Amino acid sequence: MTRTPLTWLYVPGDRPHVVAKALAAGADVVVVDLEDAVAPDRKEYAREATAELLTEAQPVPVHVRVNALDGPWAAADLTALAGLRGLSGLRLPKVTSPDQVRQVAVATPVPLYALLESALGIEHAYAIATAHPALRGIALGEADLRADLGVRGDAGLDWPRSRVIVAARAAGLAPPSQTVHPDIRDLDGLAASCAHGRALGFLGRAAIHPRQLPVIERAYLPTEAEIEHAETVIKAASANEGAQALPDGRFIDAAVVAMARRTLSLAGRG
């Protein structure tokens, strides 16, 4: 059974030795970054190094975050990456309209993931999420979004977070993953933030250091108590073939059963 991805590890595209380490770090997906993590004078080198790496299949799925689609480097990024065996997906930063997704989709056959990083992107979330069948997911870029909105406290982002979660589900896409936690030393803060994100409806999270990966996994994998409850729900539903109540009085309906199946799937028992 293929596990639902829970961890996406970002790594700078201009540091091939770091990319090699990231491929063995245990992330479900490695995201080679050509955008924010790479200085302007290193863009060409990062592009060439990434294209060379991805000429061959990789041990884990590799996505590439290209440069902003309305900037001077994106066209060259897309041309260099077209048709590479080791490329599993493209992450498109700062998307604000469905047309941007469609333009990339007609030029490349790989799955696309749109990052919404502005007020305009959030307003167009559902239109972007349904722009093209090649689009497999949407997510937030919270650093840029904070700046665009002038948000200082974390709570100010909860509405955009929920907006993106709802748009993704309405479009039939997988639940979005959380954006990165920028302080790699603050593992307690990361865990608390993941718990909050899970409560909102996110599934998994992007990371910028391997030490963050186990924290994210623990936060998003079902607990033993959750697994036990899900198994009880499935067993009761199967035995009674209809809406029933558990021994503790909690009611079972189709929605409860669907959530239980999702829990078991995440746990690798579905």
Contacts in CASP RR format, 6 or more apart in sequence:
PFRMAT RR
TARGET T0000
AUTHOR 0000-0000-0000
METHOD contacts of the structure
MODEL  1
MTRTPLTWLYVPGDRPHVVAKALAAGADVVVVDLEDAVAPDRKEYAREAT
AELLTEAQPVPVHVRVNALDGPWAAADLTALAGLRGLSGLRLPKVTSPDQ
VRQVAVATPVPLYALLESALGIEHAYAIATAHPALRGIALGEADLRADLG
VRGDAGLDWPRSRVIVAARAAGLAPPSQTVHPDIRDLDGLAASCAHGRAL
GFLGRAAIHPRQLPVIERAYLPTEAEIEHAETVIKAASANEGAQALPDGR
FIDAAVVAMARRTLSLAGRG
1 268 0 8 1.000
1 270 0 8 1.000
3 28 0 8 1.000
3 268 0 8 1.000
4 174 0 8 1.000
4 203 0 8 1.000
4 265 0 8 1.000
4 266 0 8 1.000
5 28 0 8 1.000
5 29 0 8 1.000
5 61 0 8 1.000
5 177 0 8 1.000
5 204 0 8 1.000
6 28 0 8 1.000
6 177 0 8 1.000
6 203 0 8 1.000
6 204 0 8 1.000
6 205 0 8 1.000
6 216 0 8 1.000
6 217 0 8 1.000
6 220 0 8 1.000
6 221 0 8 1.000
7 26 0 8 1.000
7 27 0 8 1.000
7 28 0 8 1.000
7 29 0 8 1.000
7 204 0 8 1.000
7 205 0 8 1.000
7 206 0 8 1.000
7 207 0 8 1.000
7 213 0 8 1.000
7 216 0 8 1.000
7 217 0 8 1.000
8 27 0 8 1.000
8 28 0 8 1.000
8 29 0 8 1.000
8 30 0 8 1.000
8 31 0 8 1.000
8 63 0 8 1.000
8 177 0 8 1.000
8 204 0 8 1.000
8 205 0 8 1.000
8 206 0 8 1.000
8 207 0 8 1.000
9 22 0 8 1.000
9 25 0 8 1.000
9 26 0 8 1.000
9 27 0 8 1.000
9 29 0 8 1.000
9 30 0 8 1.000
9 31 0 8 1.000
9 206 0 8 1.000
9 207 0 8 1.000
9 208 0 8 1.000
9 210 0 8 1.000
9 213 0 8 1.000
10 31 0 8 1.000
10 33 0 8 1.000
10 37 0 8 1.000
10 65 0 8 1.000
10 180 0 8 1.000
10 206 0 8 1.000
10 207 0 8 1.000
10 208 0 8 1.000
11 18 0 8 1.000
11 19 0 8 1.000
11 22 0 8 1.000
11 30 0 8 1.000
11 31 0 8 1.000
11 32 0 8 1.000
11 33 0 8 1.000
11 37 0 8 1.000
12 18 0 8 1.000
12 19 0 8 1.000
12 32 0 8 1.000
12 33 0 8 1.000
12 37 0 8 1.000
12 38 0 8 1.000
12 46 0 8 1.000
13 19 0 8 1.000
13 32 0 8 1.000
13 33 0 8 1.000
13 34 0 8 1.000
13 37 0 8 1.000
13 38 0 8 1.000
13 46 0 8 1.000
13 49 0 8 1.000
13 50 0 8 1.000
14 37 0 8 1.000
14 38 0 8 1.000
14 39 0 8 1.000
14 42 0 8 1.000
14 45 0 8 1.000
14 46 0 8 1.000
14 49 0 8 1.000
16 49 0 8 1.000
16 53 0 8 1.000
19 30 0 8 1.000
19 32 0 8 1.000
19 49 0 8 1.000
19 50 0 8 1.000
19 53 0 8 1.000
21 210 0 8 1.000
22 30 0 8 1.000
22 210 0 8 1.000
23 30 0 8 1.000
23 58 0 8 1.000
23 59 0 8 1.000
23 60 0 8 1.000
23 62 0 8 1.000
24 59 0 8 1.000
25 210 0 8 1.000
25 213 0 8 1.000
26 60 0 8 1.000
26 210 0 8 1.000
26 213 0 8 1.000
27 60 0 8 1.000
27 207 0 8 1.000
27 210 0 8 1.000
27 213 0 8 1.000
28 60 0 8 1.000
28 61 0 8 1.000
29 60 0 8 1.000
29 61 0 8 1.000
29 62 0 8 1.000
29 63 0 8 1.000
29 88 0 8 1.000
30 58 0 8 1.000
30 60 0 8 1.000
30 61 0 8 1.000
30 62 0 8 1.000
30 63 0 8 1.000
31 62 0 8 1.000
31 63 0 8 1.000
31 64 0 8 1.000
31 65 0 8 1.000
31 91 0 8 1.000
31 206 0 8 1.000
32 50 0 8 1.000
32 53 0 8 1.000
32 62 0 8 1.000
32 63 0 8 1.000
32 64 0 8 1.000
32 65 0 8 1.000
33 64 0 8 1.000
33 65 0 8 1.000
34 43 0 8 1.000
34 46 0 8 1.000
34 47 0 8 1.000
34 50 0 8 1.000
34 64 0 8 1.000
34 65 0 8 1.000
34 66 0 8 1.000
34 67 0 8 1.000
34 73 0 8 1.000
34 77 0 8 1.000
35 65 0 8 1.000
35 66 0 8 1.000
35 67 0 8 1.000
35 68 0 8 1.000
35 93 0 8 1.000
36 93 0 8 1.000
38 46 0 8 1.000
43 67 0 8 1.000
43 73 0 8 1.000
44 76 0 8 1.000
47 73 0 8 1.000
47 76 0 8 1.000
47 77 0 8 1.000
47 80 0 8 1.000
48 80 0 8 1.000
50 64 0 8 1.000
50 80 0 8 1.000
50 81 0 8 1.000
51 80 0 8 1.000
51 81 0 8 1.000
51 84 0 8 1.000
53 62 0 8 1.000
53 86 0 8 1.000
54 62 0 8 1.000
54 64 0 8 1.000
54 81 0 8 1.000
54 84 0 8 1.000
54 85 0 8 1.000
54 86 0 8 1.000
54 87 0 8 1.000
55 84 0 8 1.000
55 85 0 8 1.000
55 86 0 8 1.000
56 85 0 8 1.000
56 86 0 8 1.000
57 85 0 8 1.000
57 86 0 8 1.000
58 86 0 8 1.000
58 88 0 8 1.000
61 88 0 8 1.000
61 89 0 8 1.000
62 86 0 8 1.000
62 87 0 8 1.000
62 88 0 8 1.000
62 89 0 8 1.000
63 87 0 8 1.000
63 88 0 8 1.000
63 89 0 8 1.000
63 90 0 8 1.000
63 91 0 8 1.000
63 113 0 8 1.000
64 77 0 8 1.000
64 81 0 8 1.000
64 87 0 8 1.000
64 89 0 8 1.000
64 90 0 8 1.000
64 91 0 8 1.000
65 90 0 8 1.000
65 91 0 8 1.000
65 92 0 8 1.000
65 93 0 8 1.000
65 115 0 8 1.000
66 73 0 8 1.000
66 74 0 8 1.000
66 77 0 8 1.000
66 78 0 8 1.000
66 81 0 8 1.000
66 90 0 8 1.000
66 91 0 8 1.000
66 92 0 8 1.000
66 93 0 8 1.000
67 73 0 8 1.000
67 74 0 8 1.000
67 77 0 8 1.000
67 93 0 8 1.000
68 74 0 8 1.000
68 93 0 8 1.000
68 94 0 8 1.000
69 92 0 8 1.000
69 93 0 8 1.000
69 94 0 8 1.000
69 95 0 8 1.000
69 100 0 8 1.000
69 103 0 8 1.000
69 104 0 8 1.000
70 94 0 8 1.000
70 100 0 8 1.000
78 90 0 8 1.000
78 104 0 8 1.000
78 107 0 8 1.000
78 108 0 8 1.000
81 87 0 8 1.000
81 90 0 8 1.000
81 108 0 8 1.000
82 107 0 8 1.000
82 108 0 8 1.000
83 108 0 8 1.000
83 109 0 8 1.000
83 110 0 8 1.000
87 110 0 8 1.000
88 110 0 8 1.000
88 111 0 8 1.000
89 110 0 8 1.000
89 111 0 8 1.000
89 112 0 8 1.000
89 113 0 8 1.000
90 104 0 8 1.000
90 108 0 8 1.000
90 110 0 8 1.000
90 111 0 8 1.000
90 112 0 8 1.000
90 113 0 8 1.000
91 112 0 8 1.000
91 113 0 8 1.000
91 115 0 8 1.000
92 100 0 8 1.000
92 101 0 8 1.000
92 104 0 8 1.000
92 112 0 8 1.000
92 113 0 8 1.000
92 114 0 8 1.000
92 115 0 8 1.000
93 115 0 8 1.000
93 117 0 8 1.000
93 141 0 8 1.000
94 115 0 8 1.000
94 117 0 8 1.000
94 118 0 8 1.000
94 144 0 8 1.000
95 101 0 8 1.000
95 114 0 8 1.000
95 115 0 8 1.000
95 116 0 8 1.000
95 117 0 8 1.000
95 121 0 8 1.000
95 128 0 8 1.000
96 116 0 8 1.000
96 118 0 8 1.000
96 120 0 8 1.000
96 121 0 8 1.000
96 124 0 8 1.000
97 120 0 8 1.000
97 121 0 8 1.000
97 124 0 8 1.000
97 127 0 8 1.000
97 128 0 8 1.000
98 124 0 8 1.000
98 127 0 8 1.000
98 128 0 8 1.000
98 130 0 8 1.000
98 131 0 8 1.000
98 132 0 8 1.000
99 131 0 8 1.000
100 114 0 8 1.000
101 112 0 8 1.000
101 114 0 8 1.000
101 128 0 8 1.000
101 131 0 8 1.000
101 132 0 8 1.000
101 134 0 8 1.000
101 135 0 8 1.000
102 131 0 8 1.000
102 132 0 8 1.000
104 112 0 8 1.000
105 112 0 8 1.000
105 131 0 8 1.000
105 132 0 8 1.000
105 133 0 8 1.000
105 134 0 8 1.000
105 135 0 8 1.000
109 134 0 8 1.000
110 134 0 8 1.000
111 134 0 8 1.000
111 135 0 8 1.000
111 136 0 8 1.000
112 132 0 8 1.000
112 134 0 8 1.000
112 135 0 8 1.000
112 136 0 8 1.000
112 137 0 8 1.000
113 135 0 8 1.000
113 136 0 8 1.000
113 137 0 8 1.000
113 138 0 8 1.000
113 139 0 8 1.000
114 128 0 8 1.000
114 129 0 8 1.000
114 131 0 8 1.000
114 135 0 8 1.000
114 137 0 8 1.000
114 138 0 8 1.000
114 139 0 8 1.000
115 138 0 8 1.000
115 139 0 8 1.000
115 140 0 8 1.000
115 141 0 8 1.000
116 122 0 8 1.000
116 125 0 8 1.000
116 128 0 8 1.000
116 138 0 8 1.000
116 139 0 8 1.000
116 140 0 8 1.000
116 141 0 8 1.000
116 145 0 8 1.000
116 160 0 8 1.000
116 164 0 8 1.000
117 140 0 8 1.000
117 141 0 8 1.000
117 142 0 8 1.000
117 143 0 8 1.000
117 144 0 8 1.000
117 145 0 8 1.000
117 148 0 8 1.000
118 144 0 8 1.000
118 145 0 8 1.000
118 148 0 8 1.000
119 145 0 8 1.000
119 148 0 8 1.000
119 149 0 8 1.000
121 128 0 8 1.000
122 145 0 8 1.000
122 160 0 8 1.000
122 163 0 8 1.000
122 164 0 8 1.000
125 138 0 8 1.000
125 163 0 8 1.000
125 164 0 8 1.000
125 167 0 8 1.000
125 168 0 8 1.000
126 167 0 8 1.000
126 170 0 8 1.000
126 171 0 8 1.000
128 135 0 8 1.000
128 138 0 8 1.000
128 167 0 8 1.000
129 135 0 8 1.000
129 137 0 8 1.000
129 138 0 8 1.000
129 167 0 8 1.000
129 168 0 8 1.000
129 170 0 8 1.000
129 171 0 8 1.000
129 172 0 8 1.000
129 173 0 8 1.000
130 171 0 8 1.000
135 173 0 8 1.000
136 173 0 8 1.000
136 174 0 8 1.000
137 168 0 8 1.000
137 173 0 8 1.000
137 174 0 8 1.000
137 176 0 8 1.000
138 164 0 8 1.000
138 167 0 8 1.000
138 168 0 8 1.000
138 171 0 8 1.000
138 173 0 8 1.000
138 176 0 8 1.000
139 164 0 8 1.000
139 176 0 8 1.000
139 177 0 8 1.000
139 178 0 8 1.000
139 179 0 8 1.000
139 206 0 8 1.000
140 157 0 8 1.000
140 160 0 8 1.000
140 161 0 8 1.000
140 164 0 8 1.000
140 176 0 8 1.000
140 178 0 8 1.000
140 179 0 8 1.000
141 179 0 8 1.000
142 157 0 8 1.000
142 179 0 8 1.000
143 179 0 8 1.000
143 182 0 8 1.000
145 151 0 8 1.000
145 157 0 8 1.000
145 160 0 8 1.000
146 152 0 8 1.000
146 157 0 8 1.000
149 156 0 8 1.000
149 157 0 8 1.000
149 160 0 8 1.000
151 157 0 8 1.000
154 193 0 8 1.000
158 200 0 8 1.000
161 197 0 8 1.000
161 200 0 8 1.000
161 202 0 8 1.000
162 200 0 8 1.000
164 176 0 8 1.000
165 175 0 8 1.000
165 176 0 8 1.000
165 200 0 8 1.000
165 201 0 8 1.000
165 202 0 8 1.000
168 174 0 8 1.000
168 175 0 8 1.000
168 176 0 8 1.000
169 175 0 8 1.000
174 203 0 8 1.000
175 201 0 8 1.000
175 202 0 8 1.000
175 203 0 8 1.000
176 202 0 8 1.000
176 203 0 8 1.000
177 202 0 8 1.000
177 203 0 8 1.000
177 204 0 8 1.000
177 205 0 8 1.000
177 206 0 8 1.000
178 193 0 8 1.000
178 194 0 8 1.000
178 197 0 8 1.000
178 202 0 8 1.000
178 204 0 8 1.000
178 205 0 8 1.000
178 206 0 8 1.000
179 205 0 8 1.000
179 206 0 8 1.000
180 205 0 8 1.000
180 206 0 8 1.000
180 207 0 8 1.000
180 208 0 8 1.000
181 189 0 8 1.000
181 190 0 8 1.000
181 193 0 8 1.000
181 205 0 8 1.000
181 207 0 8 1.000
181 208 0 8 1.000
181 212 0 8 1.000
182 208 0 8 1.000
183 189 0 8 1.000
183 190 0 8 1.000
184 208 0 8 1.000
184 209 0 8 1.000
184 211 0 8 1.000
184 212 0 8 1.000
187 211 0 8 1.000
187 212 0 8 1.000
187 215 0 8 1.000
190 212 0 8 1.000
190 215 0 8 1.000
190 216 0 8 1.000
191 215 0 8 1.000
191 218 0 8 1.000
191 219 0 8 1.000
194 204 0 8 1.000
194 205 0 8 1.000
194 215 0 8 1.000
194 216 0 8 1.000
194 219 0 8 1.000
194 220 0 8 1.000
195 219 0 8 1.000
198 204 0 8 1.000
198 219 0 8 1.000
198 220 0 8 1.000
203 220 0 8 1.000
204 216 0 8 1.000
204 219 0 8 1.000
204 220 0 8 1.000
205 212 0 8 1.000
205 216 0 8 1.000
205 219 0 8 1.000
205 220 0 8 1.000
207 213 0 8 1.000
207 216 0 8 1.000
220 266 0 8 1.000
221 266 0 8 1.000
221 267 0 8 1.000
222 230 0 8 1.000
222 263 0 8 1.000
222 264 0 8 1.000
222 266 0 8 1.000
222 267 0 8 1.000
226 263 0 8 1.000
227 263 0 8 1.000
227 264 0 8 1.000
227 267 0 8 1.000
227 269 0 8 1.000
229 260 0 8 1.000
229 263 0 8 1.000
230 259 0 8 1.000
230 260 0 8 1.000
230 261 0 8 1.000
230 263 0 8 1.000
230 264 0 8 1.000
230 267 0 8 1.000
231 260 0 8 1.000
231 264 0 8 1.000
231 269 0 8 1.000
232 246 0 8 1.000
233 246 0 8 1.000
233 252 0 8 1.000
233 256 0 8 1.000
233 257 0 8 1.000
233 260 0 8 1.000
234 257 0 8 1.000
234 260 0 8 1.000
234 261 0 8 1.000
234 264 0 8 1.000
236 244 0 8 1.000
236 246 0 8 1.000
236 252 0 8 1.000
237 244 0 8 1.000
237 252 0 8 1.000
237 257 0 8 1.000
237 260 0 8 1.000
240 252 0 8 1.000
242 252 0 8 1.000
243 251 0 8 1.000
243 252 0 8 1.000
243 253 0 8 1.000
243 254 0 8 1.000
244 251 0 8 1.000
244 252 0 8 1.000
245 251 0 8 1.000
245 252 0 8 1.000
246 252 0 8 1.000
250 256 0 8 1.000
261 270 0 8 1.000
264 270 0 8 1.000
END
